[in-house]
Amino acid sequence: MWAMSESVSVRCPVCRCDHLYAAPSYPCACGAPVCPPLDRHGAPLAVTHQMWDEAWVAVACAVCGREAEWPHPELGCDCGTVLRIPVAGDTCPRAEPEVAAPVPPRRAFQPITIRTARDAVTATALYLRRLGYQDIRRADQRPPSGIGLAARGLLAQVDPTVRRASPRDVECLWLTAMTESAHCVYFSLAGYTTEARTSADTLGVPLFVLDLTGTPRPVNSLADELDGA
């Protein structure tokens, strides 16, 4: 079971409504839960424009010390304001590490429910970490549609729209990956056209569909191989 951070009181600067908030935790590669440490003395910020760089926060695992980027804690107020919860400069309180034990190379995937485009990106990042990619970041080049993620040797595209991915979408991802000498993989919420699937098979692009539970489902044989590697 994932641990939850301690609840803090948050007051909306717009409507002055008070909320009790606890940041969610995420699974580290070592299996321990990681949670962004909330700043009890900081004031929440009303988000008017979502900026990618500001939507993530680096948090170190309390057990193994591995640092990774996770979604910055946010809360939706009843008045419609999105509140970004301040995070303390330090990491979550460190626990005494247990005696090291062999860790399985592949853990059971822990999905998150997809309600927003950001949830789709988070679910994809969690899945890529399960595959062994730990240095996940925003892609240097923004794709024509969706959101680009990158890791060492990998370029991933996440399409959280209700439009099925087209052959052009798949080909643009493949071309960008080729210029960066990287492998590529596509994640879509709405699926793919028949032509897009044919193009992906020809170019060697694994295709996944994100269901609303946040679980990526392989669409072609290349994705099956990646999922079972």
Residue pairs with C-beta under 8 A, 6 or more apart in sequence:
2 24
2 25
2 26
2 27
2 33
2 110
3 25
3 33
3 35
4 22
4 23
4 24
4 25
4 35
5 22
5 23
5 24
5 25
5 35
5 36
5 37
5 38
5 92
6 22
6 38
7 20
7 21
7 22
8 20
8 21
8 22
8 38
8 40
8 85
9 18
9 19
9 20
9 21
10 18
10 19
10 20
10 21
10 44
10 75
10 83
10 85
11 17
11 18
11 19
11 44
12 18
12 19
12 44
12 46
12 77
12 79
12 81
12 83
13 43
13 44
13 45
13 46
13 81
13 83
14 46
14 77
14 79
14 81
15 77
15 78
15 79
15 81
17 77
17 78
17 79
19 75
19 77
19 83
21 38
21 73
21 75
21 85
23 35
23 36
23 38
23 73
23 85
24 35
24 73
25 33
25 34
25 35
26 33
26 34
26 35
26 70
26 126
27 33
27 34
27 107
27 110
27 126
27 129
28 34
28 61
28 63
28 64
28 66
28 68
29 64
29 66
29 68
29 129
29 134
30 61
30 63
30 64
30 66
30 103
31 103
31 107
32 61
32 62
32 63
32 64
34 59
34 60
34 61
34 62
34 68
34 70
34 92
35 59
35 92
36 57
36 59
36 70
36 72
36 73
36 87
36 92
37 59
37 87
37 88
37 90
37 91
37 92
37 93
38 73
38 85
38 86
38 87
38 88
39 85
39 86
39 87
39 88
39 89
42 86
42 87
42 88
43 86
44 75
44 83
44 84
44 85
44 86
45 83
45 84
45 86
46 81
46 82
46 83
46 84
47 74
47 81
47 82
47 83
47 84
50 118
52 138
53 138
54 72
54 84
55 71
55 72
55 118
56 69
56 70
56 71
56 72
57 69
57 70
57 71
57 72
57 73
57 87
58 67
58 68
58 69
59 67
59 68
59 69
59 70
59 91
59 92
60 66
60 67
60 91
60 92
61 67
61 68
62 91
62 92
62 93
62 94
62 95
63 95
63 97
63 98
64 97
65 94
66 134
67 91
68 129
68 134
68 136
69 136
69 137
70 122
71 118
71 122
72 84
72 85
72 87
73 84
73 85
73 87
74 82
74 83
74 84
74 85
75 82
75 83
75 85
76 82
76 83
77 83
105 132
106 130
107 130
109 126
109 127
109 130
109 215
110 126
111 123
111 126
111 213
111 214
111 215
112 119
112 122
112 123
112 126
112 214
113 119
113 212
113 213
113 214
114 120
114 123
114 160
114 189
114 210
114 211
114 212
114 213
114 214
116 160
117 147
117 160
119 214
120 158
120 160
120 187
120 189
120 210
120 214
121 147
121 149
121 158
121 160
122 214
123 210
123 214
123 215
123 216
124 149
124 156
124 158
124 187
124 210
124 216
125 136
125 149
126 214
127 187
127 208
127 216
128 136
128 149
128 151
128 154
128 156
129 136
131 226
131 229
133 151
133 152
133 154
134 151
135 151
135 152
136 149
136 150
136 151
137 149
137 150
137 151
138 148
138 149
138 150
139 148
139 149
139 150
139 155
139 156
140 150
141 148
141 176
142 148
143 157
143 169
143 172
143 173
143 176
144 168
144 169
144 172
145 159
145 161
145 163
145 165
145 169
146 157
146 158
146 159
146 160
146 161
146 169
146 188
147 157
147 158
147 159
147 160
148 155
148 156
148 157
148 158
148 176
149 155
149 156
149 157
149 158
150 156
150 182
153 182
153 183
154 182
154 183
154 184
154 185
155 173
155 176
155 177
155 180
155 182
155 183
155 184
155 185
156 184
156 185
156 186
156 187
157 169
157 173
157 184
157 185
157 186
157 187
158 187
158 210
159 165
159 169
159 186
159 187
159 188
159 189
159 190
160 189
160 210
161 189
161 190
162 189
162 190
163 190
164 188
164 190
164 191
164 192
164 193
164 196
165 186
165 188
165 190
165 191
165 192
165 193
165 196
165 207
166 193
166 195
166 196
167 193
167 195
167 196
167 198
167 199
169 186
169 196
170 186
170 192
170 196
170 199
170 200
170 203
170 205
170 207
171 199
171 203
173 184
173 186
173 205
174 184
174 203
174 204
174 205
176 184
177 183
177 184
184 205
185 205
185 206
185 207
185 208
185 223
185 226
186 192
186 200
186 205
186 206
186 207
186 208
187 208
187 209
187 210
187 216
188 207
188 208
188 209
188 210
189 209
189 210
191 209
191 219
192 200
192 207
192 209
192 219
196 207
197 207
197 219
197 220
199 205
200 206
200 207
200 220
200 222
201 220
201 221
201 222
204 222
205 222
206 218
206 220
206 222
206 223
206 225
206 226
207 218
207 219
207 220
207 222
207 223
208 216
208 217
208 218
208 219
208 223
208 227
209 216
209 217
209 219
210 216
210 217
211 217
216 227
218 224
218 226
218 227
